[in-house]
Each structure stands twice: as structure tokens, then as C-alpha cells.
Amino acid sequence: MKTIDELLAEGVDGKRVLVRADLNVPLADGTITDDGRIRAVLPTVKALADAGAKVVVASHLGRPKGAPDPAFSLLPAAERLGELLGAPVAFAQDTVGPAAHEAVDGLQPGQVAVIENLRFNSGETSKDDTERGEFADRLAALADVYVGDGFGAVHRKHASVFDLPARLPHYAGHLIASEVGVLRRLTDDVKRPYAVVLGGAKVSDKLGVIDHLLEKADRILVGGGMAYTFLKAKGYEIGASLLQEDQIPAVQEYLRRAEERGVEFVLPVDVLAADRFPDLKAKAQEDPGTFAADAIPSDRMGLDIGPETGKLYASKLADAATVFWNGPMGVFEHPDYAEGTKAVAQALVESPAFTVVGGGDSAAAVRTLGFDENAFGHISTGGGASLEYLEGKTLPGLAALEN
């Protein structure tokens, strides 16, 4: 795929460049709680503005149902982008209507505008090719050039990601070029030992990537809510812990294949468990107990890996040359259940390996728990996109940039 470096070499002075970013930041009462995705697109936006482009930033936020919804406005993200750039950013209160055209027409070389949430238009996410194409046509009218830099959305066949690049000269931004380069290091020429840490709530979300990684990884460490389906598959008592019973046969097959292929599958040896899910808002002191992973009481649910598991996982990561981590080890949002996720993050910080944090909740945990982002080899901006790439799937947004 062509990159922004080639575009800048060709010259962009006075050209309208639409940057498909990922400004899908978490909001609490209209306030951004993590601006990581905005900071991730800064190098691309700044490079284009410094080169004299009229930069039009487009993104989605949340899941509005194809119509304007103030709760999902991109205005807070546009304001934060302006703060980070140190320059005013115009904001259009629609996506392809009069306000968008007025904002774009008013740009001078080197200035930036953000148009309203793409998903306020049903054409953005439509499964109908014609409807998506019509919306892409209207977006194309706002620009002369397209730069794809919303890595967190490249696994979606959406108008601004898949259809729009076909209508304009198109290039990959700095973020996408960086993300793809990192993922290739996890798939094409991996330095070994290669360890993978998988967490999160549902094992069903990770089946595809586990299937693919059984051919690639040397060891796979499992935590989070998904671990209890693995423990149950081994015949362990998991109490009231999260369980996807219908996935047990698939999990048993993966454990069998791992043993057959010599892939080390590491499961918790102890867990923190309580009689209820914690109140995340209150942050009140809970009363968890530590139990062996094969003997969780019937009235308790596992909410984090235990201290011995934290030590075990750290030891399994200590000699790795490459580590990919996706998914927290427990309910890290509550301080009483954050230690397992902290232990994994600390092990990555201390490891000499090339370490990749696979976006989503893992990236949020790193920031929430106060780790220096620069202590990791790479923190991805797209959890779902990273996983689908590692599954070997074709990502529509990347395919569109390569054509």
C-alpha cells in the first residue's frame, strides 16, 4: 500500500485531505476518559497540516443507530484534537451536509476540520452496497485525497473505510503503517520464544485467534473470564464463575491440539473469587478470597487470577522474545481485582522481549493502572482489528488501501 510519506513527497499544499481516523474515545458525562486514540492520529494530522493540506478528519464514535444522537457527538474529540495540536479545529455539526461543506470550504492550507460522527448517517454501516456507495460518494465530494489512519475500524466493511478509498487517491497514514508493521512481526518472522497472553470475558471472542495461534505460538497464557471455560473443560469446579458451556467441546479440542503440537497452554492455578460482581462505581472494599483454580466454592465467582498465577505468568514471560497480550486478567476496573492484570503488565515492562499490547481493554488497563506507555514495544489502537489480523482474516480497510 502507498503511505503518507509518498503522499507528502508528491505534495499536498492546498489539497483537501480526508483522514479517516479512529476518535472512538470513551466518554463519561461528555468528558473524555482516555485520549489515546486521538493522540495516535496526531502524527498524521500534524504532518499533513504542516505540509499545507486542508485536513478533514472523519471518524465514528460509539453505536448510534444511523441518526444524530448528541450522546455520541464528536465535538469533545474535536476539541481535544485542537488542544493537542495547539491550533483551532473547526467542527461541522453534520457529516456530509451544509455544515460539513461550509467547514471544509472555509479551511485555509494548514488548517483542520472535524466532521460529525460518520455513524449519524445510516449509509456508513449499511450492508447494502448501493447505500454505502452513495454515502461514500458524498464523503468523496469533501476531499481530493484519502488517508486511512483509523486502524481500530479497518476490520469493518464500512463506507468510510472500504468504499471511500476506491473513489479517491488513497494512502495509509502513519498509524496504520505502524500497526501493520508490528502485526507482521507477530505473524511473518517471529522471534522465539513467542508467548501470547489472552484474557477478557468470553472465550467465544478469542476462538479464531487461538485456532490460528496454535500454529504460531510457543506458549499461550489464559486469564480473565474466558479462563473459567478452560478450567471447566478440564473438569475443575468453577463455582458461579463466568462459563460458556457451549464452548467446552471447542476448548477441549484446542487443549488437545496444543499438547499434540507442543504448544504450552498455561491456565490459572489460583483465583480471587467473591460472592458477587463488584460495584465498579462505588469502588467499595470487597472481600475476595483466594482459592485453588480447581476448587472455587459453589457460591463464589472468579474475578481475577490469584497471586501464584501472577508469579507463574511472569515466569512464563521472562524468557520470551516476543509477547502479544490481549485482554485483562480480571475486573481491573475495581482495585481489588486489578493485581492480576498489573502482574502481566509489569512482566511485559520487565521483559526484554518485543511486547505488543493488543488494544481494547488491555490498552485501557495499561493507562488506567498508571504504566508508562513507552515501556511497551507497541500499544495497538485496535483490539478487534489486531485479533482478526492474527486470525489470518482479510481486513476490508487494509484491502481497500492496497488496491
C-alpha positions as CSV (number, residue, x, y, z in Angstrom):
1,M,0.0,0.0,0.0
2,K,1.1,3.6,-0.6
3,T,1.9,5.5,2.6
4,I,1.6,9.1,3.7
5,D,5.3,9.5,3.2
6,E,4.8,9.1,-0.6
7,L,1.8,11.5,-0.5
8,L,3.9,14.1,1.3
9,A,6.7,13.7,-1.2
10,E,4.2,14.3,-4.0
11,G,2.9,17.5,-2.3
12,V,-0.4,18.3,-0.6
13,D,-0.3,22.1,-0.4
14,G,-3.8,23.4,-0.7
15,K,-5.3,19.9,-1.2
16,R,-8.3,18.7,0.8
17,V,-7.1,15.5,2.5
18,L,-9.8,13.4,4.3
19,V,-8.2,11.5,7.2
20,R,-10.3,8.5,8.3
21,A,-9.3,8.5,12.0
22,D,-10.4,6.5,14.9
23,L,-11.6,9.0,17.5
24,N,-13.8,6.4,19.2
25,V,-12.8,7.5,22.7
26,P,-14.5,6.6,25.9
27,L,-16.7,9.3,27.4
28,A,-18.2,9.8,30.9
29,D,-20.8,12.6,31.1
30,G,-19.3,14.2,27.9
31,T,-15.7,14.1,29.2
32,I,-13.0,12.0,27.5
33,T,-11.6,9.5,29.9
34,D,-8.8,8.2,27.7
35,D,-7.5,10.3,24.7
36,G,-5.1,7.6,23.5
37,R,-6.8,7.2,20.1
38,I,-6.7,10.9,19.5
39,R,-3.0,11.1,20.3
40,A,-2.4,8.1,18.0
41,V,-3.6,10.0,14.9
42,L,-1.7,13.2,15.8
43,P,1.4,12.5,13.7
44,T,-0.6,12.0,10.5
45,V,-2.8,15.1,11.0
46,K,0.1,17.3,12.0
47,A,2.3,16.1,9.1
48,L,-0.4,16.9,6.6
49,A,-1.3,20.3,8.2
50,D,2.4,21.3,8.4
51,A,2.7,20.4,4.6
52,G,-0.1,22.8,3.8
53,A,-3.0,20.4,3.4
54,K,-6.6,21.3,4.3
55,V,-7.2,18.4,6.6
56,V,-10.7,16.9,7.1
57,V,-10.9,14.4,9.9
58,A,-13.7,11.9,9.9
59,S,-14.5,9.2,12.5
60,H,-17.2,7.2,14.2
61,L,-17.9,7.2,17.9
62,G,-20.0,4.6,19.7
63,R,-23.0,2.9,18.1
64,P,-25.7,5.5,17.2
65,K,-28.4,4.0,15.1
66,G,-27.8,5.8,11.8
67,A,-29.2,9.1,13.0
68,P,-27.9,12.1,15.0
69,D,-27.6,11.5,18.8
70,P,-26.0,14.2,21.0
71,A,-24.6,11.5,23.3
72,F,-22.3,10.3,20.5
73,S,-21.2,13.7,19.2
74,L,-17.5,14.0,18.1
75,L,-17.4,17.6,19.5
76,P,-15.4,16.6,22.6
77,A,-12.9,14.7,20.5
78,A,-12.6,17.7,18.1
79,E,-11.9,20.0,21.0
80,R,-9.3,17.7,22.4
81,L,-7.6,17.3,19.0
82,G,-7.4,21.1,18.8
83,E,-5.8,21.2,22.3
84,L,-3.2,18.6,21.3
85,L,-2.4,20.3,18.0
86,G,-2.2,23.7,19.7
87,A,-4.4,25.2,17.0
88,P,-8.1,25.8,16.4
89,V,-10.0,22.9,14.8
90,A,-13.3,23.7,13.0
91,F,-16.2,21.4,13.8
92,A,-19.1,20.6,11.4
93,Q,-22.4,19.6,13.0
94,D,-23.2,17.2,10.2
95,T,-21.3,14.6,8.2
96,V,-21.9,15.4,4.5
97,G,-24.5,18.2,4.7
98,P,-24.2,22.0,4.5
99,A,-22.3,22.4,7.7
100,A,-19.6,19.9,6.6
101,H,-19.2,21.7,3.2
102,E,-19.1,25.1,4.9
103,A,-16.4,23.9,7.3
104,V,-14.3,22.4,4.6
105,D,-14.7,25.3,2.2
106,G,-13.6,27.6,5.0
107,L,-10.3,25.8,5.5
108,Q,-7.0,27.5,4.7
109,P,-3.9,25.5,3.9
110,G,-2.6,24.0,7.2
111,Q,-6.0,24.1,8.9
112,V,-8.0,21.2,10.3
113,A,-11.7,20.4,10.5
114,V,-13.6,17.5,12.1
115,I,-16.9,16.4,10.7
116,E,-19.6,14.9,12.9
117,N,-19.9,11.3,13.7
118,L,-20.0,9.2,10.5
119,R,-22.5,6.8,12.0
120,F,-25.1,9.5,12.2
121,N,-25.7,8.5,8.6
122,S,-27.1,5.0,8.0
123,G,-25.0,4.7,4.8
124,E,-21.8,4.4,6.9
125,T,-22.6,0.9,8.3
126,S,-25.1,-0.3,5.8
127,K,-24.8,-3.8,4.5
128,D,-26.3,-2.6,1.2
129,D,-23.5,-1.9,-1.3
130,T,-25.5,0.8,-3.0
131,E,-26.4,2.7,0.1
132,R,-22.9,2.6,1.4
133,G,-21.6,3.7,-2.0
134,E,-23.9,6.7,-2.1
135,F,-22.7,7.8,1.3
136,A,-19.1,7.3,0.1
137,D,-19.8,9.5,-2.9
138,R,-20.9,12.3,-0.7
139,L,-17.9,11.9,1.5
140,A,-15.6,11.9,-1.5
141,A,-17.1,15.3,-2.5
142,L,-15.4,16.8,0.5
143,A,-11.8,15.8,-0.5
144,D,-9.2,15.4,-3.1
145,V,-7.2,12.7,-1.3
146,Y,-8.0,9.9,1.2
147,V,-5.7,8.9,4.1
148,G,-6.7,5.8,6.1
149,D,-5.5,6.0,9.7
150,G,-8.3,4.6,11.7
151,F,-6.8,1.2,12.5
152,G,-9.5,0.3,15.0
153,A,-12.0,0.3,12.2
154,V,-10.1,-1.5,9.4
155,H,-11.9,-4.8,10.1
156,R,-15.2,-3.2,9.3
157,K,-16.7,-3.1,5.7
158,H,-18.0,0.5,6.2
159,A,-18.3,3.3,3.7
160,S,-15.5,5.5,5.0
161,V,-13.2,2.5,5.5
162,F,-13.9,0.3,2.5
163,D,-15.8,2.2,-0.2
164,L,-14.3,5.7,0.0
165,P,-10.7,4.8,-0.8
166,A,-11.9,3.5,-4.2
167,R,-13.2,6.9,-5.0
168,L,-10.0,8.9,-4.3
169,P,-6.3,8.6,-4.4
170,H,-5.6,6.7,-1.2
171,Y,-2.7,6.3,1.2
172,A,-2.1,4.7,4.6
173,G,-1.4,7.1,7.5
174,H,1.5,6.8,9.9
175,L,-0.6,4.9,12.5
176,I,-1.9,2.2,10.1
177,A,1.6,1.8,8.6
178,S,3.0,1.3,12.1
179,E,0.2,-1.1,13.2
180,V,0.7,-3.3,10.1
181,G,4.4,-3.3,10.5
182,V,4.0,-4.5,14.1
183,L,1.5,-7.2,13.2
184,R,3.7,-8.6,10.5
185,R,6.4,-9.0,13.2
186,L,3.8,-11.2,15.1
187,T,3.0,-13.3,12.0
188,D,5.7,-13.4,9.4
189,D,9.1,-13.5,11.1
190,V,8.5,-14.1,14.8
191,K,11.4,-14.1,17.2
192,R,11.0,-17.0,19.6
193,P,10.0,-18.0,22.2
194,Y,6.7,-16.4,21.2
195,A,4.3,-16.1,24.2
196,V,0.6,-15.0,23.9
197,V,-1.5,-13.8,26.8
198,L,-5.2,-13.8,26.3
199,G,-7.9,-12.5,28.6
200,G,-11.2,-10.8,28.6
201,A,-14.7,-12.1,29.3
202,K,-15.7,-14.5,26.6
203,V,-13.8,-17.4,25.2
204,S,-16.0,-17.2,22.1
205,D,-14.4,-13.9,21.2
206,K,-11.0,-15.5,21.1
207,L,-11.6,-18.9,19.4
208,G,-10.5,-17.8,16.0
209,V,-7.2,-16.3,17.2
210,I,-6.5,-19.3,19.4
211,D,-7.0,-21.6,16.4
212,H,-4.6,-19.6,14.4
213,L,-2.0,-19.1,17.2
214,L,-1.8,-22.8,17.8
215,E,0.2,-22.8,14.6
216,K,2.4,-19.9,15.6
217,A,2.9,-19.5,19.3
218,D,5.2,-21.4,21.7
219,R,3.0,-20.8,24.8
220,I,-0.4,-19.4,25.4
221,L,-1.4,-18.0,28.8
222,V,-5.1,-17.6,29.6
223,G,-6.8,-15.4,32.2
224,G,-9.9,-13.2,32.6
225,G,-13.5,-14.5,32.4
226,M,-12.6,-16.8,29.5
227,A,-10.3,-18.8,31.7
228,Y,-13.2,-20.4,33.6
229,T,-14.5,-22.2,30.5
230,F,-11.0,-23.7,30.1
231,L,-10.9,-24.7,33.7
232,K,-14.3,-26.3,33.4
233,A,-13.2,-28.1,30.3
234,K,-10.5,-29.8,32.4
235,G,-13.2,-30.9,34.9
236,Y,-12.5,-28.3,37.6
237,E,-15.1,-26.8,40.0
238,I,-15.5,-23.2,39.0
239,G,-18.4,-22.2,41.3
240,A,-20.5,-19.3,39.9
241,S,-17.8,-18.0,37.6
242,L,-18.5,-17.0,34.1
243,L,-19.0,-20.0,31.9
244,Q,-19.7,-20.5,28.2
245,E,-20.8,-24.1,28.4
246,D,-21.4,-24.5,24.7
247,Q,-17.7,-23.7,24.0
248,I,-16.4,-26.5,26.2
249,P,-16.0,-29.0,23.3
250,A,-14.0,-26.5,21.2
251,V,-11.8,-25.6,24.2
252,Q,-11.1,-29.3,24.9
253,E,-10.1,-29.7,21.2
254,Y,-7.7,-26.7,21.5
255,L,-6.1,-28.2,24.6
256,R,-5.7,-31.5,22.8
257,R,-4.2,-29.8,19.7
258,A,-1.9,-27.7,21.9
259,E,-0.5,-30.8,23.6
260,E,-0.1,-32.6,20.2
261,R,1.8,-29.7,18.7
262,G,4.0,-29.0,21.8
263,V,2.4,-25.6,22.5
264,E,2.4,-24.9,26.2
265,F,-1.1,-23.9,27.4
266,V,-0.9,-22.2,30.8
267,L,-4.1,-21.8,32.9
268,P,-4.6,-20.2,36.3
269,V,-3.5,-22.2,39.4
270,D,-5.4,-19.9,41.8
271,V,-8.0,-17.1,41.5
272,L,-9.6,-14.3,43.5
273,A,-13.3,-15.0,44.0
274,A,-16.2,-13.3,45.7
275,D,-19.9,-13.9,46.2
276,R,-20.9,-11.1,43.8
277,F,-19.7,-8.9,41.0
278,P,-18.1,-5.7,42.4
279,D,-19.8,-2.3,42.3
280,L,-17.4,-0.5,39.9
281,K,-18.8,2.9,40.7
282,A,-18.6,2.7,44.4
283,K,-15.1,1.2,44.4
284,A,-16.0,0.0,47.9
285,Q,-13.7,-2.5,49.6
286,E,-14.6,-6.0,48.5
287,D,-14.0,-9.3,50.4
288,P,-12.5,-11.6,47.9
289,G,-10.9,-14.9,48.9
290,T,-8.0,-16.7,47.2
291,F,-8.9,-20.3,46.0
292,A,-7.1,-23.0,44.1
293,A,-8.3,-22.9,40.4
294,D,-9.8,-26.4,40.7
295,A,-11.7,-25.7,43.9
296,I,-13.7,-22.5,43.6
297,P,-16.7,-22.7,46.1
298,S,-20.1,-23.1,44.6
299,D,-21.2,-19.6,45.8
300,R,-18.2,-17.7,44.6
301,M,-17.3,-16.3,41.2
302,G,-13.7,-15.9,39.9
303,L,-12.9,-12.2,39.3
304,D,-9.1,-12.2,38.9
305,I,-6.2,-14.5,38.6
306,G,-4.6,-15.1,42.0
307,P,-1.1,-14.2,43.3
308,E,0.5,-17.5,42.5
309,T,-0.8,-17.4,38.9
310,G,0.6,-13.8,38.6
311,K,4.0,-15.2,39.6
312,L,3.6,-18.2,37.3
313,Y,2.7,-16.0,34.3
314,A,5.6,-13.6,34.9
315,S,8.0,-16.6,34.9
316,K,6.5,-17.8,31.6
317,L,7.1,-14.4,30.0
318,A,10.5,-13.8,31.4
319,D,12.4,-15.6,28.7
320,A,10.1,-14.7,25.8
321,A,11.5,-12.9,22.7
322,T,8.0,-11.9,21.5
323,V,4.9,-11.3,23.6
324,F,1.3,-10.4,22.4
325,W,-1.2,-9.6,25.1
326,N,-5.0,-9.0,24.5
327,G,-7.5,-8.9,27.3
328,P,-7.3,-8.2,31.1
329,M,-6.8,-10.9,33.7
330,G,-9.7,-9.8,35.8
331,V,-12.1,-7.0,36.6
332,F,-9.2,-4.5,36.6
333,E,-11.6,-1.5,36.8
334,H,-12.0,-2.4,40.5
335,P,-8.8,-2.0,42.6
336,D,-9.4,-5.3,44.4
337,Y,-9.3,-7.2,41.2
338,A,-6.6,-5.3,39.3
339,E,-3.5,-7.1,40.6
340,G,-3.5,-10.0,38.1
341,T,-3.7,-7.5,35.1
342,K,-1.0,-5.4,36.9
343,A,1.2,-8.5,37.2
344,V,1.0,-9.3,33.5
345,A,1.7,-5.6,32.5
346,Q,4.7,-5.5,34.9
347,A,6.1,-8.7,33.4
348,L,5.9,-7.1,30.0
349,V,7.6,-4.0,31.2
350,E,10.4,-6.0,32.7
351,S,10.8,-8.3,29.7
352,P,13.5,-7.8,27.1
353,A,11.0,-9.1,24.5
354,F,9.3,-7.2,21.8
355,T,6.0,-6.6,23.6
356,V,2.7,-5.8,22.0
357,V,-0.5,-4.7,23.9
358,G,-3.4,-5.6,21.6
359,G,-5.7,-2.6,22.1
360,G,-9.1,-2.5,23.6
361,D,-9.4,-3.2,27.3
362,S,-5.7,-4.2,27.5
363,A,-4.6,-0.7,26.3
364,A,-7.1,0.9,28.7
365,A,-5.8,-1.2,31.6
366,V,-2.2,-0.1,30.9
367,R,-3.2,3.5,31.1
368,T,-5.7,3.1,34.0
369,L,-3.1,1.3,36.1
370,G,-0.5,4.0,35.6
371,F,2.1,2.3,33.4
372,D,4.4,4.2,31.1
373,E,3.2,3.5,27.6
374,N,6.8,3.8,26.3
375,A,7.7,0.8,28.4
376,F,6.0,-1.5,25.9
377,G,7.1,-2.2,22.4
378,H,3.8,-1.2,20.9
379,I,0.3,-0.5,22.2
380,S,-2.3,-1.1,19.5
381,T,-5.3,1.2,18.9
382,G,-7.5,-1.7,17.6
383,G,-8.2,-4.7,19.7
384,G,-10.7,-6.3,17.3
385,A,-8.7,-5.4,14.2
386,S,-5.5,-6.8,15.8
387,L,-7.2,-10.1,16.6
388,E,-8.7,-10.5,13.1
389,Y,-5.3,-9.8,11.5
390,L,-3.8,-12.5,13.8
391,E,-6.6,-14.9,12.8
392,G,-5.4,-14.5,9.2
393,K,-8.5,-12.7,8.0
394,T,-8.6,-10.2,5.2
395,L,-9.4,-6.8,6.7
396,P,-11.6,-4.7,4.4
397,G,-9.9,-1.4,5.3
398,L,-6.4,-2.7,4.6
399,A,-7.5,-4.4,1.4
400,A,-9.0,-1.1,0.2
401,L,-5.8,0.7,0.8
402,E,-3.8,-1.9,-1.0
403,N,-5.9,-1.7,-4.2
